[in-house]
């Protein structure tokens, strides 16, 4: 048995901000993917994944009892497949901010939810919000609290624009320029990040008036401007707003940036060779980069692994 593939995602803009109703823009990233699978001769990773699925199935059973009107699963079929050794076969790195648990949640919903909302339907705002809510509850098993956006992106495999918590819609993003020099890229920090502790630090900071004010007046403002520029394809304005955003993050989100990258982050802002921002909750995993000249960025970051995800 091998199920359909579900892709990783990249939240281009909106990390932390969407907790406080900033805009956000999330795109599928099909370089990484995962699928439900059963093997004759499972590896150690497959056995570990199977064990985790067993716990997840118990959680989903409790979830449908607690919220019967929200979602129902064919738990018997799920448990039977888990008994056969089913696991999630994934190339999506865990703890890297590209939605490893999101793809798993999407795959389980797709195969085992009864009366599910399908990708082929006319996706009204109500349906999108319902899916987001279901996915948020499902993914909370992995993260403590989830917005449900990662699985939503993985499930639908289309860019999603978050206008606010209760207003999300499919987004048309400008098509990529084949030989464009400008690029969005992923920079490998070489370590994994844990979402829970990072969100904890953020929530602790939110208790301070100054931090809340900075979030509203700078972080959310620049994030919203970046989303608007990106969707309009206004590259010039986008880069000036990304630079401002990068600055705000360096000044106010230091704990979320791995220490060895503080200097590199500032170097990008000072030289304009590239601008860095958080990818997901930070603390490790990938860092997201924006550059108007990918060759310049490659030179400046020659000691690091870059993966281009979008060309301007």
Secondary structure as UniProt FT lines:
FT   STRAND          6..13
FT   TURN            15..16
FT   HELIX           17..20
FT   STRAND          24..37
FT   HELIX           44..66
FT   TURN            67..70
FT   STRAND          72..73
FT   HELIX           75..83
FT   TURN            84..85
FT   STRAND          87..90
FT   TURN            94..95
FT   HELIX           100..112
FT   STRAND          113..114
FT   TURN            119..120
FT   HELIX           125..143
FT   HELIX           149..156
FT   STRAND          160..164
FT   TURN            165..166
FT   STRAND          167..170
FT   TURN            178..179
FT   STRAND          183..188
FT   HELIX           195..205
FT   TURN            206..207
FT   HELIX           209..214
FT   HELIX           215..220
FT   HELIX           221..232
FT   HELIX           235..252
FT   HELIX           254..256
FT   HELIX           259..261
FT   HELIX           262..271
FT   STRAND          275..278
FT   TURN            280..281
FT   STRAND          286..291
FT   HELIX           294..300
FT   TURN            301..303
FT   STRAND          306..311
//
